[in-house]
Each structure stands twice: as structure tokens, then as C-alpha cells.
């Protein structure tokens, strides 16, 4: 007996990668939103929240096997839709990584034991790590989707 679509997706490589994307994305935007932020950090927060929400939507539509109900982007175009989403996410996470690394580097002076004032160094470092993990997860799903697309497959699992 073949597994139901729900179980099949959760056990697939893309299902596991999507869960990691959701977890890493949530870790990133919660880390930023729970602390003071300004300037270019707004872009990082925008990217994190936007792709967290879009990934949640893709995850649940695929999990419930309802991609045929999505107008224009669903059905036989679902693999291409997922691939385009993942390429856009990976592309926008790259500058987010750069912003977070720059902010971390600019605040590295307060990483000393003698520095007693409030410092965002550890917050920025944590956000930089989450940004990298997010980008890596989206790059993995780009490779996975591109391989499936090149083989002429139309489903994501």
C-alpha cells in the first residue's frame, strides 16, 4: 500500500528541507524582531518574514496535496512555481547574509568582557548564522527542484 500524500511529502527530501526552511526562517525573524533593529536590518526582516510566510503556504498546499486548486501557478506548474520561489529566496538571502555579517563585524568591538553596555553583537551573529542556514536550505531545494525539472518531472515529490 503506497503511503498517503501527507506522509509521502513529510518523508521526502523536499518536505524535510521545507521544514528546515520554516524553522531557520522563524529563528531569523524572531531573533531580529525580539531586539532593537534599524537601517538595513529592515531588509533582512522583510526577506525573512516574506519567505517564511510563502514557504509556509507552499508547505501546507503541498502537504495537503491541493496544488491543483492553486490558480495559474498550481497543477502541472507546481514544480516550476516551487523552483522559482526557491531561486528568489536564495537570491534575496544572499544580500541579507551580507548585511548581517557587516552588522556583526561593525559591532565586534563590544564582544569584550570589559564592555558593559548593551550590545547587539551576539544578536547580529545569531541572525547571520540563521541567514546562512536559510540560504543553504533554499539552495538545496533549488538543486533538488532543478534536478527534477531537468528529468522532465512535474511533481515536487
N, C-alpha and C positions, 0 to 999 in steps of 0.2 A: 504494500500500500504506500503510495507516494505521500510525503509529508504535506500538510496543508500549506497554502501560500504564506501564512503568518510565520510558521516555524521555519519554512524554507528560506525566507528572507532573513530572519534573525540569525540563521546558521550560515548564511552566505558571507563571502568576503566583503561585499558592499554593505551589507547590513551591519557588520561589525565596525567597518570604517565609519559609517554614518553615526553610530552610537558614540564612537570616539570623537567625531567632529562636534557632536552636540555637547559632550562633556567638556572638551577642551574650550569650545566657544563660550560655554557658560562660565567656565573658570576664568576666562579672559575678561568678559564683560563684567562679571561680579567683582573681580579684583580691581578693575578700574572704577566702577561705579561706587564701590564702597569707600573710596578715598577721594581726596581733593584732586581734581584734574583741570587742566587748562590748555589752551592753544591747540597744537596738533594732536593732542590726545583725543580730541573730539572726533577726528577722522578714524582713529583706531576703534573707538567705542561705536561709531556708526557702522564700520565694517563688521565688527564682532556681533552686534545685535542684528543687523540686517541678515547676515549669512546664518546666524543661529536660527532665526525665525524661518528663513527659506529652507534650511536643512531640516528643521522640524517638519515643515509642510511636506517636503519630498519624502521624508522618512515615513510619516503616517500614511500618505497616499499610497506609497509602495507597500507598506506593511499591511494595509487593508485591501490591497490588490484592486484599487479603484482608479488606476491611471487612465483607464478608458473613459472615465467620466470627466477628465480634465479637458476643457475645450482648447483647441488649436495645438497645445503642447503635449497632450496625452496620447494614448493608444500606441501606434507604431512609432511615434516620435519621442517616446518617453526616454529611451536611452540617450538620444541626442539632447534632449532637454536637461537630463542629469549631467551629461558631459559638459554642456555649455555653462551650467550652474557651477560645476566644479572648476572649470577653467577661469571663470570670472572670480570665484572666491580665492583661488590660489594667486591670481594676478593682483588682487587688491590686498591680500595678506602680505605680499612682499614689501610694499611701502610701509605697511603697519609695523612689520618687523623692524625696518629701518628707523622708524620714528621711535619705537620703544627702546631699541639699542642706543640711539642718540640720547634719549632722555636718561637712560640708565647711566651712560658714560658721563653726561653732564652733572649728574648727582653723585658720582662716585666719591667725591671729596668727603661726604658725610658718612661714609662707611667705616669710619674710625671709632674705636672705643671711647675716645675722649670727646667725641662730638655728641652733645647732649640735646640739641634742638630737634624738633620734629623733622623727619627726613623721609622722602618718598623713594629712596634708592631701592629698598627691598620690594616695594610695590612695583616699581618700574621693571626690576629684574624679573619678578614673577610674571608680569604681563608680557615681557619679552619672550620668556620661555613658553608661555601659553600661545603666543602668536606663532612661534616657530612650530610648535606641535600642531596647531591648526593648519598651517600652511602645508606641513608634511602630510597630514591626513587628507587634505584636499588634493595634493599632488598624487598620492597613492590612488585615490578614486579617479583622477584623470587618466592615469596609466591603465587602470582596470577597465574603465569605460572605453578608452581608445582601443584597447586590445579587443574588446567585444565588438566594437563598431567595425574594426578592420576585418574581423572574421565574418562580417555580414549579419551578425545577430541583432535582434531588435528589442530584446527584453533586457532588463538590468540584472536579472539573476538567472 
